[in-house]
Amino acid sequence: MNRREVLHQAEKCITQDRAATHGNAEDSFALIAKMWSVWLDREVSAYDVGMMMALFKVARAKGNPSHSDNLLDMIGYAALAEEIANG
C-alpha cells in the first residue's frame, strides 16, 4: 500500500470497523484507563491508553515488520490519542 492507502485504511479502522465492534473509542479508553489505574496503583488517562496502545503496536511491529495490521493500528491509536488530547 502507498501512504494514502495506509492512511485511508487506518481511518476506516478507527471510524467504522473497530467502532462498530468495540464502541466509542473515548469511552473504551476511559474504561481501560480506570482499570489500568487500579492495577498500576496510579492514575492513567484515556490519552495514556491511546499512546501505550500505540507503543504496544510498535513492539509488535518490531517483531513482525511485514504485518501491516500493526502499523495501521499504531496510526489509528495515535490519531485517537490526538483527538482525546485536543477534544
Backbone as CSV, one residue per row, in Angstrom:
resi,resn,N_x,N_y,N_z,CA_x,CA_y,CA_z,C_x,C_y,C_z
1,MET,0.834,-1.186,0.000,0.000,0.000,0.000,0.878,1.249,0.000
2,ASN,0.402,2.278,-0.685,1.108,3.555,-0.597,0.593,4.331,0.615
3,ARG,1.206,5.445,0.924,0.862,6.175,2.158,-0.586,6.632,2.204
4,ARG,-1.125,7.025,1.075,-2.531,7.449,1.040,-3.445,6.272,1.386
5,GLU,-3.141,5.110,0.826,-3.941,3.915,1.112,-3.812,3.493,2.579
6,VAL,-2.610,3.608,3.135,-2.394,3.267,4.546,-3.239,4.174,5.431
7,LEU,-3.196,5.481,5.176,-3.968,6.415,5.982,-5.473,6.193,5.821
8,HIS,-5.903,5.904,4.603,-7.323,5.620,4.362,-7.757,4.361,5.117
9,GLN,-6.937,3.337,5.071,-7.259,2.082,5.765,-7.280,2.294,7.285
10,ALA,-6.335,3.064,7.800,-6.316,3.365,9.242,-7.565,4.149,9.629
11,GLU,-7.945,5.110,8.802,-9.160,5.883,9.073,-10.388,4.974,9.110
12,LYS,-10.470,4.074,8.157,-11.593,3.137,8.103,-11.641,2.281,9.373
13,CYS,-10.478,1.850,9.835,-10.420,1.017,11.038,-10.975,1.734,12.254
14,ILE,-10.588,2.985,12.455,-10.979,3.667,13.698,-12.332,4.353,13.607
15,THR,-12.845,4.579,12.387,-14.138,5.257,12.275,-15.278,4.311,11.944
16,GLN,-14.974,3.137,11.411,-16.039,2.211,11.016,-15.862,0.849,11.661
17,ASP,-14.856,0.118,11.232,-14.692,-1.275,11.635,-14.593,-1.455,13.144
18,ARG,-13.594,-0.845,13.765,-13.362,-1.028,15.194,-14.458,-0.368,16.020
19,ALA,-14.944,0.774,15.554,-16.003,1.469,16.281,-17.271,0.619,16.336
20,ALA,-17.592,-0.051,15.246,-18.778,-0.905,15.223,-18.614,-2.101,16.154
21,THR,-17.397,-2.606,16.245,-17.133,-3.781,17.078,-16.968,-3.423,18.541
22,HIS,-16.221,-2.355,18.831,-15.819,-2.039,20.207,-16.500,-0.819,20.797
23,GLY,-17.294,-0.104,20.027,-17.963,1.090,20.529,-17.071,2.310,20.463
24,ASN,-17.527,3.371,21.107,-16.841,4.651,21.098,-15.457,4.527,21.730
25,ALA,-14.422,4.945,21.011,-13.038,4.807,21.494,-12.801,5.596,22.775
26,GLU,-13.342,6.800,22.853,-13.132,7.610,24.048,-13.691,6.910,25.290
27,ASP,-14.874,6.330,25.167,-15.473,5.601,26.297,-14.658,4.363,26.646
28,SER,-14.243,3.644,25.619,-13.446,2.438,25.831,-12.111,2.774,26.489
29,PHE,-11.435,3.815,25.998,-10.148,4.212,26.556,-10.305,4.681,28.004
30,ALA,-11.396,5.384,28.300,-11.631,5.844,29.670,-11.813,4.652,30.613
31,LEU,-12.541,3.631,30.170,-12.732,2.438,30.990,-11.417,1.681,31.177
32,ILE,-10.663,1.547,30.091,-9.348,0.899,30.178,-8.458,1.670,31.148
33,ALA,-8.489,3.002,31.059,-7.671,3.840,31.950,-8.031,3.589,33.410
34,LYS,-9.308,3.481,33.714,-9.726,3.202,35.095,-9.177,1.862,35.568
35,MET,-9.283,0.850,34.722,-8.809,-0.484,35.103,-7.290,-0.514,35.249
36,TRP,-6.573,0.128,34.329,-5.116,0.184,34.421,-4.686,0.979,35.656
37,SER,-5.437,2.034,35.983,-5.112,2.843,37.159,-5.175,2.006,38.430
38,VAL,-6.197,1.189,38.544,-6.324,0.308,39.712,-5.165,-0.682,39.734
39,TRP,-4.893,-1.288,38.610,-3.828,-2.297,38.523,-2.460,-1.704,38.847
40,LEU,-2.180,-0.517,38.305,-0.871,0.125,38.482,-0.775,0.957,39.763
41,ASP,-1.905,1.150,40.411,-1.981,1.960,41.627,-1.509,3.390,41.369
42,ARG,-1.850,3.917,40.219,-1.597,5.314,39.866,-2.537,5.690,38.737
43,GLU,-2.812,6.960,38.616,-3.777,7.400,37.617,-3.234,7.278,36.195
44,VAL,-4.060,6.714,35.332,-3.777,6.597,33.904,-4.933,7.285,33.182
45,SER,-4.630,8.097,32.183,-5.678,8.811,31.440,-6.036,8.065,30.155
46,ALA,-7.138,8.466,29.560,-7.538,7.901,28.269,-6.469,8.193,27.211
47,TYR,-5.857,9.375,27.296,-4.755,9.715,26.387,-3.594,8.739,26.565
48,ASP,-3.253,8.445,27.832,-2.189,7.471,28.110,-2.498,6.126,27.462
49,VAL,-3.749,5.716,27.531,-4.150,4.434,26.936,-3.867,4.443,25.442
50,GLY,-4.264,5.511,24.757,-4.010,5.593,23.310,-2.535,5.517,22.985
51,MET,-1.720,6.240,23.743,-0.282,6.239,23.489,0.356,4.897,23.838
52,MET,-0.074,4.291,24.934,0.512,2.996,25.315,0.088,1.896,24.351
53,MET,-1.132,1.990,23.818,-1.549,1.004,22.820,-0.744,1.187,21.520
54,ALA,-0.432,2.439,21.181,0.427,2.684,20.013,1.808,2.069,20.249
55,LEU,2.332,2.235,21.468,3.635,1.636,21.797,3.576,0.108,21.761
56,PHE,2.461,-0.450,22.190,2.247,-1.896,22.098,2.371,-2.346,20.641
57,LYS,1.766,-1.570,19.749,1.830,-1.910,18.323,3.241,-1.702,17.764
58,VAL,3.993,-0.734,18.310,5.396,-0.554,17.908,6.181,-1.819,18.243
59,ALA,5.963,-2.342,19.442,6.659,-3.574,19.845,6.271,-4.740,18.951
60,ARG,4.999,-4.847,18.641,4.555,-5.920,17.745,5.162,-5.762,16.355
61,ALA,5.230,-4.529,15.867,5.796,-4.272,14.538,7.277,-4.623,14.494
62,LYS,7.966,-4.408,15.598,9.388,-4.773,15.648,9.549,-6.276,15.475
63,GLY,8.657,-7.033,16.078,8.722,-8.488,15.968,8.266,-9.025,14.624
64,ASN,7.400,-8.281,13.938,6.877,-8.736,12.651,6.613,-7.522,11.763
65,PRO,7.681,-6.938,11.185,7.540,-5.703,10.419,6.658,-5.810,9.176
66,SER,6.464,-6.994,8.652,5.674,-7.121,7.423,4.178,-7.264,7.685
67,HIS,3.765,-7.347,8.944,2.344,-7.479,9.277,1.733,-6.083,9.355
68,SER,1.068,-5.654,8.299,0.606,-4.271,8.185,-0.443,-3.895,9.229
69,ASP,-1.145,-4.856,9.795,-2.158,-4.551,10.806,-1.555,-3.795,11.983
70,ASN,-0.343,-4.160,12.392,0.314,-3.461,13.495,0.524,-1.989,13.168
71,LEU,0.979,-1.712,11.962,1.234,-0.329,11.563,-0.064,0.457,11.432
72,LEU,-1.094,-0.165,10.868,-2.387,0.508,10.752,-2.957,0.828,12.127
73,ASP,-2.877,-0.131,13.036,-3.380,0.101,14.388,-2.583,1.188,15.105
74,MET,-1.264,1.207,14.892,-0.417,2.228,15.502,-0.880,3.618,15.059
75,ILE,-1.127,3.789,13.780,-1.615,5.065,13.245,-2.972,5.404,13.861
76,GLY,-3.831,4.411,13.926,-5.161,4.622,14.494,-5.117,5.033,15.955
77,TYR,-4.315,4.345,16.752,-4.198,4.697,18.167,-3.639,6.102,18.338
78,ALA,-2.660,6.473,17.535,-2.092,7.825,17.613,-3.140,8.876,17.254
79,ALA,-3.945,8.605,16.246,-5.000,9.546,15.855,-6.041,9.694,16.962
80,LEU,-6.415,8.582,17.580,-7.384,8.637,18.680,-6.796,9.383,19.875
81,ALA,-5.539,9.158,20.180,-4.891,9.871,21.290,-4.878,11.376,21.024
82,GLU,-4.582,11.761,19.804,-4.582,13.182,19.451,-5.974,13.774,19.633
83,GLU,-6.986,13.063,19.193,-8.342,13.545,19.333,-8.749,13.686,20.805
84,ILE,-8.372,12.719,21.615,-8.662,12.777,23.050,-7.928,13.955,23.685
85,ALA,-6.676,14.150,23.318,-5.864,15.223,23.904,-6.398,16.606,23.540
86,ASN,-6.945,16.731,22.346,-7.342,18.046,21.858,-8.851,18.201,21.654
87,GLY,-9.607,17.270,22.171,-11.063,17.367,22.119,-11.586,17.146,20.757
